Amino acid sequence: MASCMVFACYNVVFGIVVALGSFTGAEAQRAFFVFGDSLVDNGNNNYLATAARADSPPYGIDYPSGRPTGRFSNGYNIPDFISQELGAESTLPYLSPQLDGEKLLVGANFASAGIGILNDTGIQFINIIRIYRQLEYFEEYQQRVSALIGDEATERLVNGALILITLGGNDFVNNYYLVPFSQDPANTIYQIMSRTLSLSIRRF
Ligand SMILES: *[C@@H]1O[C@H](CO)[C@@H](O)[C@H](O)[C@H]1NC(C)=O
């Protein structure tokens, strides 16, 4: 793997896919939201002052452009393949200026390399989007979409969306052996998951 760097090389990965609401197939397009770490970051960290970036070769050598994209991969990553299965274009990184207007309706990728379940995971990377911040961006995203298509349509879009959450590896690789007196990840994962789910079904 070209992407075997310290923040991307895991023995333990926590990954779940949550399908919310029932997908009727009648909708024009199902939205897709991605939260997590370098396994699913598709470029957010390129907009941040951090060492956890995939912005130089050999990253991207097998991507259609042959250039680094911010994905911690030689080519596509898992969210790209899921988007392809949905028949959709890849979601844009939330920090991309291109994520605007109609593009917002495809969904968004909030992931940031180096983060974990715990806030003190990845402290050495300084400027990364920790999971609580990814959820704040998700709230902001919903407000932006609401301004575009209205509250009800936004609620339908979010409730019918596919959500991918991939994090946990860095709590071992970039925390357990580095940060003294860290919190227990098992105690906080439930809070984070329930917050994500309650956000995505919140009423307007
Ligand atoms: C992380 O920090 C945020 C903001 O200070 C806080 O709201 C959240 O509860 C913290 N999460 C954990 C798991 O400690």
Ligand as a Chemical Component Dictionary entry (heavy atoms), coordinates in Angstrom:
data_LIG
# 
_chem_comp.id                   LIG 
_chem_comp.type                 NON-POLYMER 
_chem_comp.pdbx_formal_charge   0 
_chem_comp.three_letter_code    LIG 
# 
loop_
_chem_comp_atom.comp_id 
_chem_comp_atom.atom_id 
_chem_comp_atom.alt_atom_id 
_chem_comp_atom.type_symbol 
_chem_comp_atom.charge 
_chem_comp_atom.model_Cartn_x 
_chem_comp_atom.model_Cartn_y 
_chem_comp_atom.model_Cartn_z 
_chem_comp_atom.pdbx_ordinal 
LIG C1 C1 C 0 -14.242 17.138 22.632 1  
LIG O1 O1 O 0 -14.250 18.549 22.755 2  
LIG C2 C2 C 0 -15.507 19.147 22.527 3  
LIG C3 C3 C 0 -15.346 20.646 22.509 4  
LIG O2 O2 O 0 -14.615 21.093 23.597 5  
LIG C4 C4 C 0 -16.501 18.650 23.563 6  
LIG O3 O3 O 0 -17.779 19.210 23.341 7  
LIG C5 C5 C 0 -16.586 17.115 23.479 8  
LIG O4 O4 O 0 -17.425 16.618 24.495 9  
LIG C6 C6 C 0 -15.197 16.491 23.614 10 
LIG N1 N1 N 0 -15.312 15.064 23.341 11 
LIG C7 C7 C 0 -14.776 14.138 24.126 12 
LIG C8 C8 C 0 -14.957 12.735 23.665 13 
LIG O5 O5 O 0 -14.164 14.390 25.143 14 
# 
loop_
_chem_comp_bond.comp_id 
_chem_comp_bond.atom_id_1 
_chem_comp_bond.atom_id_2 
_chem_comp_bond.value_order 
_chem_comp_bond.pdbx_ordinal 
LIG C1 O1 SING 1  
LIG C1 C6 SING 2  
LIG O1 C2 SING 3  
LIG C2 C3 SING 4  
LIG C2 C4 SING 5  
LIG C3 O2 SING 6  
LIG C4 O3 SING 7  
LIG C4 C5 SING 8  
LIG C5 O4 SING 9  
LIG C5 C6 SING 10 
LIG C6 N1 SING 11 
LIG N1 C7 SING 12 
LIG C7 C8 SING 13 
LIG C7 O5 DOUB 14 
# 
